[in-house]
Amino acid sequence: MAGILPLAKGINEIAGAVNTVGRAVGTIQTLSGGGRQKDAQELALRQLQERQSLQQQQLAQSNALEREKIATQSAQDEEERRTALRRAVARQRANFGASGISANSGSGQAVLLGLFDETDDELARREQLDNLRTRALDLGESQASSLNLLQATQLRERNALKGLF
């Protein structure tokens, strides 16, 4: 612990010296016309942030529309699935009746339950695909946000380095 305290004190002194040098450089730049360059750099940063904000809003709107489209398609597919299931059950019952087999018997019920299980499996696969599509949209939005943050940080750092030289 005793070794850390002098180290921390030394780091604090170095940071103070760097801060003082930075202020001196800023003063020299202002006196030598560096203020215009700083204004241009700040303007470029603001414009980048505004452009990125607009792009992020557009991406969010596009993704919201795509989510609505996925939900609408899913609802339509679900309705088609139910209609097809009703027809399949009715057709199977008619086949059972024509064959003299009761749909309420063990075999008849097993066949009908098999139809329901098939449609439940289809529904689960479709929901899984819809979830995957939605996660892909979220991931794209998150990656765009990360890229925007990286670009803004790089511009700030580049401007800071230009300001030191």
PyMOL commands that set and color helices and strands:
alter all, ss='L'
color gray80, all
select helices_A, chain A and resi 4-31+34-99+106-164
alter helices_A, ss='H'
color red, helices_A
deselect
rebuild
show_as cartoon
